[in-house]
Amino acid sequence: MIEIALEPWADDDLDLLRRLNTPEIWAHLGGPETEEKVLERHKRYLDLGAPGSGQMFTVVLPDGVTAGTIGYWEREWQGETVYETGWNVLPEHQGRGIAGAAATAIVERARAEKRHRRLHAYPSVDNPASNAICRKAGFTFAGEHEFEFPKGHFMRCNDWHHDL
């Protein structure tokens, strides 16, 4: 497996969000966000990190290059509070196992919190790469569901979970 490091989200990571805000990367998530939404997302990422609430990270390669993002946060799901995870990898770094290594690492971060029973990922049913990452990182498939993301955009997602 490729070696990566997870670095806590910082104020100067806003440019990374802008670089990730492309039609290619957001194809399964309703399309790119406006600058206003990118700034809101950046603020949410900075605000994560209270003990147990989750955290966002940049995914950093051994040579110091930032390849993407990953994180986990709390959400209500089927009557319980769980962690949700999501990731993005810049196009020039895709297909090298980076997202899989990051997904494996984020499971351990969420597990270390000792707060919730499960970590979930909800990739679009039409996103074979993200679904494969879930499988390779040891998540268990739990079925399809309809989600509203972003607000006003409905999509079919697969529910994958990892017992913590």
PyMOL commands that set and color helices and strands:
alter all, ss='L'
color gray80, all
select helices_A, chain A and resi 11-20+35-47+91-93+98-113+128-136
alter helices_A, ss='H'
color red, helices_A
select strands_A, chain A and resi 5-8+54-60+66-77+80-89+118-121+140-148+154-163
alter strands_A, ss='S'
color yellow, strands_A
deselect
rebuild
show_as cartoon
